[in-house]
Structures are given as C-alpha cells and as structure tokens.
Amino acid sequence: MFGIGVPELLVIAFIILLVFGGRKIPELMKGLGKGVKSFKDGMKEVEDDLKLDEKKEAKKDEP
C-alpha cells in the first residue's frame, strides 16, 4: 500500500491522535466515511449514465 508498512501506519495514527485528540477521531472518521460513500455514489451515477448513452447510440445505429 504505497510502500507504507505497519510501523509507519502506527506513527501516523499516533500523530493524528496527538493532533486531534481521542474525542475528535470518531467525528473525523464519520465525515471521511460519508465522503467516500458520496464519491462511490457519484461514480456509480456516472457509470450508469455512460451505459445509458451507449444503449442510445446502439439503438440509433440499428436500421
């Protein structure tokens, strides 16, 4: 994963804990989760639109 091992991840997690504190981390993770879900939903919508456009083009080409 990008050349990051377990020791590096532990150091990053420790720094995040020091900067934000234990009480803010659940809120940050919740926001991150919502952002990822929104991104996935957007990507799914784009894929659906592309498939719909392909179907319209295929019908257009039929005699």
C-alpha positions in Angstrom: 0.0 0.0 0.0 2.1 2.9 -1.3 5.2 1.5 0.4 3.8 2.2 3.8 4.2 -0.6 6.4 2.7 -1.2 9.8 5.3 0.8 11.7 4.6 3.9 9.5 0.9 3.5 9.9 1.2 3.3 13.7 3.3 6.5 13.7 0.7 8.3 11.5 -2.1 7.1 13.8 -0.2 8.3 16.9 0.4 11.7 15.3 -3.3 12.0 14.4 -4.2 11.1 17.9 -2.0 13.8 19.3 -3.2 16.5 16.9 -6.9 15.8 17.1 -7.4 14.1 20.4 -9.4 11.0 21.2 -12.8 12.7 21.1 -12.5 14.1 17.6 -11.3 11.0 15.8 -14.8 9.3 15.6 -16.2 12.5 14.1 -13.4 12.7 11.6 -13.9 9.0 10.6 -17.6 9.6 10.2 -17.0 12.5 7.9 -14.5 10.5 5.9 -16.9 7.6 5.6 -19.6 10.0 4.3 -17.2 11.5 1.8 -16.2 8.0 0.5 -19.8 7.0 0.2 -20.7 10.1 -1.7 -17.8 9.6 -4.0 -18.8 6.0 -4.7 -22.4 7.1 -5.4 -21.2 9.7 -7.8 -19.0 7.2 -9.6 -22.0 4.8 -9.9 -24.1 7.5 -11.3 -21.5 8.4 -14.0 -21.2 4.7 -14.9 -25.0 4.4 -15.2 -25.1 7.5 -17.4 -22.4 6.1 -19.7 -24.2 2.8 -20.1 -27.4 4.6 -20.9 -25.6 6.7 -23.5 -24.1 3.5 -25.1 -27.6 1.9 -25.3 -29.0 5.0 -27.0 -26.1 5.0 -29.5 -26.6 1.3 -30.2 -30.4 1.9 -30.9 -29.5 4.9 -33.1 -27.3 2.7 -35.3 -29.9 0.0 -35.8 -31.9 0.2 -39.1 
